[in-house]
Amino acid sequence: MPPRPPGSCPQGDGLDWGRLGAELATGAGYAVLAVILLAVFERGSRRRATLDLM
């Protein structure tokens, strides 16, 4: 049987904590990016928001 590459997780060996950590870090990065973009877009929309009074 050939040696497994690092990070591979065949059935029955349990969790691969390195890959799980990488997935969690990626998800957290996307969440932070979403919050930042939401704040930027909200600030921009508030700047352009006006009341049209006649």
Summary of the structure (lengths in Angstrom):
residues: 54
radius of gyration: 22.7
end to end distance: 81.2
largest distance: 81.2
contacts: 76
relative contact order: 0.08
helix: 59%
strand: 0%
